[in-house]
């Protein structure tokens, strides 16, 4: 195992957006069927437009975040520890603007 926290921070990384794209065969809702991939794509697009993707903000598809809903995907934003459910692609821009500022300048905020 190699601990690489310092290296990542030295490169300017400050935030992480996790988007659930989990799929499963079940009677219960899952983010895959609720548009998780489209939400992930919208997050990537918003970050790319502000030149934040893979520089200051990492984004990752995840398995279940425990906020399953048929109405949209689940997202977690760290280090601020913000959690959302029922996120649709049209919700991404206002959600990320609220979290990071419209231009993406409010980064590295930690949970209170």
C-alpha positions in Angstrom: 0.0 0.0 0.0 1.2 3.5 -0.8 -0.3 6.6 0.9 -0.4 9.4 -1.7 -2.3 12.2 0.0 0.5 14.8 -0.2 1.0 14.1 -3.9 -2.7 14.5 -4.7 -2.9 17.8 -2.7 0.3 19.1 -4.3 -1.3 18.7 -7.7 -4.1 21.0 -6.6 -6.9 18.5 -5.9 -9.5 19.9 -3.5 -12.8 18.2 -4.1 -14.5 15.0 -5.1 -17.9 14.4 -6.6 -19.2 10.9 -6.4 -22.1 9.9 -8.6 -24.0 6.7 -8.1 -24.5 4.7 -11.3 -25.2 1.5 -9.5 -27.4 -1.1 -11.2 -28.9 -4.2 -9.8 -31.6 -6.7 -10.5 -34.1 -6.0 -7.7 -37.6 -4.8 -7.0 -35.9 -1.7 -5.4 -34.9 1.5 -7.2 -31.3 2.0 -8.4 -29.5 5.0 -9.8 -28.6 3.2 -13.0 -32.2 3.0 -13.9 -32.9 6.5 -12.6 -30.5 8.2 -15.0 -27.2 7.9 -13.1 -25.0 7.8 -16.3 -26.7 10.9 -17.6 -26.2 12.7 -14.3 -22.5 11.6 -14.3 -22.1 13.0 -17.8 -23.7 16.3 -16.8 -21.3 16.6 -13.8 -18.3 16.0 -16.1 -19.6 18.5 -18.6 -20.1 21.2 -15.9 -16.6 20.7 -14.5 -15.0 20.5 -17.9 -16.6 23.8 -18.9 -14.9 25.5 -15.9 -11.6 23.7 -16.5 -11.9 21.9 -13.1 -12.2 18.3 -14.2 -9.2 16.2 -13.0 -7.3 19.3 -11.9 -9.1 20.6 -8.8 -12.1 18.4 -8.8 -12.2 14.6 -9.3 -15.4 12.9 -10.3 -16.1 9.2 -9.9 -18.9 6.8 -10.7 -19.7 4.8 -7.5 -21.8 1.9 -6.4 -24.6 2.4 -4.0 -24.5 5.5 -1.8 -27.5 4.4 0.1 -29.9 7.1 -1.2 -31.7 5.0 -3.8 -34.7 6.5 -5.6 -36.5 5.9 -8.8 -36.6 9.7 -9.2 -32.9 10.3 -9.9 -29.3 9.5 -9.0 -27.5 10.0 -5.7 -24.5 12.4 -5.5 -22.0 13.1 -2.7 -19.6 16.1 -2.7 -16.5 15.9 -0.5 -14.8 17.2 1.6 -17.9 19.3 2.4 -19.9 16.1 3.0 -22.9 17.2 1.0 -25.3 14.4 0.0 -28.1 14.6 -2.6 -30.7 12.2 -3.9 -33.2 12.3 -6.8 -30.7 14.2 -9.0 -31.6 14.5 -12.6 -29.3 15.9 -15.4 -31.1 19.2 -15.3 -30.4 19.5 -11.6 -26.6 19.2 -12.0 -25.8 22.8 -13.0 -27.6 24.5 -10.2 -26.5 21.9 -7.7 -22.8 22.3 -8.6 -23.1 26.1 -8.8 -24.5 26.1 -5.3 -21.7 23.9 -4.1 -18.7 25.3 -6.0 -19.9 28.8 -7.0 -21.2 29.6 -10.5 -17.6 29.8 -11.9 -16.3 27.0 -9.7 -14.1 29.2 -7.5 -15.5 28.0 -4.2 -13.4 24.8 -3.8 -12.0 22.9 -0.9 -14.8 23.8 1.5 -15.0 21.3 4.4 -18.1 20.3 6.3 -19.0 22.5 9.2 
